[in-house]
Amino acid sequence: MRIMKPKARNLNIELLRCVAILSIALFHTFVPYFNALAYGAEAAGINTAMKGSFIALFAMALINFLGSAGNFIFYMISGFFLIPHAIRDTGRGFWAKQMRSVARRCIVIVGSVIVFALLTVFLHFVCRMPSARLAGVRWLGGDLEFIWLYLLFCILAPFAALVQNKWPKGWTALLTALLILTFACNAFIAFFSQGGVNHALDGWRKIMSAVTYFWGFCLAGVAGEKGWSRNRKCAGEIFIICLISAFVTTFVCAAAQSWKIAGELSFKSTSLISFGLAFSLLMLSASREKKNGEFKAGRAITFFANGILGFYIFQSMLTSFWHLLIFPVINSLSMPGFFPFVGLFVFATLLTFIYTLILSALGSWVRRPLLAAGSRLLKS
């Protein structure tokens, strides 16, 4: 039997995937606290002792930026590879190749949801773990909106590739105009029409988040096909500007204790600063290719990075369980003073890191047999 040699991967991009996973995990750890303190959202088990703390607001606002950037990174990496790959296949047999490719990804995505849903049900009923709202279907629908959007983008990738290939200059100009219009709408929503903390799927905030993700997906596709990552200097400048913007705005808000304004500036999934951070980090990561063999931890990094899809799914289903574990820890460490709050965030980050490693490992283990099953099914 011939053993297929795995494709070489750019370790820098694999590291970026891991950064995205941890950023999103940290965001989900602290977002109930931020929403309670900034918007007065009700959440069981939340201790509001952080109100009035400079370091608490500063750290959580930065985590908001990181969480939003992590979401963008997930979609942008996919667009960076999927769209140029589809463009290379344009010509005879294009749709046959793309149908097989899209079907394989759909098998992995839907299969992963099924596997983790079964595991969640097992943990919920057998271990008495409050891991999901199993009374309805929302935990498999609206709560997994991020995953179903990814599935939709995978389906749309061949169409985006065709438009980009047939109309390159016009598509880039149109995409630029659409991004400007989108972020103008995002700014209006963030500052004037957020619509509360809890957002329905048909609300403006959710819709514009999805639209922003898709344009980021398409922009990364243009960057991947045109080789924009070669302009490392420009990417570095964008990164520095966005990083300084994030720190300065967060510092000012923390000094003034403006929780609500901090939330508006780091508005989840529609933040221009987070979008710029994600795009520039992707360009910087892609500009210098480092293979697994060049780094001792390369295999471990690639292994955990492969679990990003499974992490997204499982962490959504286990949100209530994770909060049940982490809230008492955060509350017990919420003491007045600068250094106690620094210790709180360091310790909570460490626990979140361990939790993230576990879920990512599970995601990677599930992904491999699903990929193999998808390949066998499509060949048959």
Summary of the structure (lengths in Angstrom):
residues: 380
radius of gyration: 20.9
end to end distance: 17.8
largest distance: 67.0
contacts: 1263
relative contact order: 0.18
helix: 80%
strand: 0%
